[in-house]
Amino acid sequence: MRKLQAYNFGIKYVKGKHNVVVDVLSRRPATLSLISIAPDWRAQLLVECSKDRFACEVLDGLVINDWYKVMNKVIYFRDRIYSVPNSQLREKILHAAQDSPLAMHQVFTKTYRAIRERFAWRGLKDDVLRHIRECNTCQWNKGEQSHPSDLLQPLPIPKGKWESI
C-alpha cells in the first residue's frame, strides 16, 4: 500500500469498443494453428489438390469465380483454405480443433466456428457433427438429456419384520 500511495493516479472509464487493449488480453488464444494440424500441411494439401479435378481447374485458372482465389499454390474459398473431398487433412483438422489439449472437447458450435474461421469444404457441419458423435470423451462427459424426475415420496415405515420387501 505504501508503494502505491507514492503515485498519483486516477481510474478512468473507457467504453468497451475503445478499450481494445484489455479486449486482446481477455480473449483466449487461437486453438487451431496450422502447424499443430500437420507441419507439412501445405505439401499435403498440394498433393491432395493435384488428385482432384476441380482443384486442378481452379489452380490452372479455368474456374472463373470470385469466391475462389489461389495464393502461393493454396486455394482459398471466401478467404478460407479450401479442402478437397476425401482429404486426409480434414481428419487432422477435426482432431486439432476438438481433441487437442487447448481445444478441450468443446461443444459443436465452438468447434465448428473454430474450423470455419480458417477452412472451407462441402459438408463441414456434417463432418464436425460426425466427429463429435464418434468422440468417446465427448460422449462420456455429455450431460443427460432427460426430464427431471418427480419429487421422491418416502416409503411407509413397516411395523414388523418382513412386512414389506
N, C-alpha and C positions, 0 to 999 in steps of 0.2 A: 504494500500500500504506500509506503514512504517513497518508493521509486516512482510510482505513478503520480503521486502528489507533486512531484517536482516539475511535471509537464503541465502546460496549459493547453488543454484540448477540449473540443466540443463534439457532440454527436450530431450529425446532420443526416436527415432522412433523404434518401434518393429513391424516386419511383422505380418500380420493377423493370420497365423496359430501358431505363437509363443506367441501371445498376448491372452492367454486363460483366464486370469483373467477378462479382460474387456468384453470378449465374454460372460462369465457367467452372468455378471451384466446387460448386454444389452438384454438378452433373456427374453421372457415372461415366467412366471411360468406355470407349467403344470396345465391345467384347469380341467383335468379329473382324479380325485382321487377316489380310490375305496371306501373310507369312504363316499364321497359325493353321490355315487350311492346308497348304502344301507349299514348301519352299520353292518348288519348281512349277507353281500354278500356271504361269504364263506359257511355258513349254508344253505342259499337259493340255492346256486349252487350245493351243495351236494344232497339236496332233489331232484332237477331237474335232476341231473345225475343218481340218483337211479331209476328214472322212464323211462329213455332212455336205450334201449337195447345195442346200440353201445357204449355208455358211460360206461355201466357196464362191457362190454367186455374189454374196454381199462383199466378201473380201476383194473380188475382182471388179467390183463397181457395177455389176449388171443389175442390181436391185436399186431402183431409184425411189427412195423413201426417206423422208426427213427424220423418221424415228431411229433409223439405223445409221450409225457412224462408225468409221474404222480409225482408230488411233493406235499407233505402234503395233499393228497387226492384231489388235484386240477389237472385237465387235462390241459396240455399245448400243443398247436399245433404251432410248429415253434416258441417257446419261447413266445407265447401269450396265454392268458387264453381262453380256448375253451368253447363255449356256445352251449348247446344242442338246437335242433329245438323246436320251440314253447315255448321258455323260457320267463318268465315274467321279468327276469333280463335284457333282451335285451331292452325293452322299457325304463327301468330306466337308462340304459347306454346311450341310444339315448337322453333322456331328459337331462341328466347331461352334455353331450357333446354339445348340441345345445341350450337348453333353460335356462341353469343356468346363473346367472349374470356375471360370469367370461368368459363364452363362447361367449356371446353377439351375438347370432344368426349368426354365421359365414356362409360363403358360403360352398357349398358341399365339395370341395376338402379339406378344412381345417378341417371340421367336420369329414370327412371320415378318414383322416390321424390321427387325434387325437384318434379315436376309434381303428383303425387298429394297432396303436402303442402298445396297451395293450390287445386287444381282437381279437378273430377269430371265425367266424361262416360262414356257407354257406349262400350266399345271403346278405352279409354285405352291399355291394354297393346299392343293391335294397332297403334294409331297410332304409338306410340313405337318399336315394332319396325320398322314400315314406314319411318319417318323415318330410323332409324339404318342400315337396309339401303340406302336410297337416298342416303345422305350419302357423297359422294366422298371426303372427308377421312377419315372413319371406315374406309371400305373400303381406302383406300390405306395406312393405318397399322395395319391389323388384322394380328395375328400369324398365322403359318401354322399350320394345324390338321392337320399330317401327322405320322406317326410318324418318329422319328429313324432315319436310315439306319444300316446295319451298319458295323462298322469297315472302314476302307479298307485294301485289301491292295496292297502295292507290285507293280508290273509287273516281270517279269524283264528284266534288262539285256540288250539284244541284243549278239551277239558281232561282227556285221558290219553294214555299211551296208545299208539296205533289207531287213533280215531280218524286221522286223515294221513294219507301217504302222498 
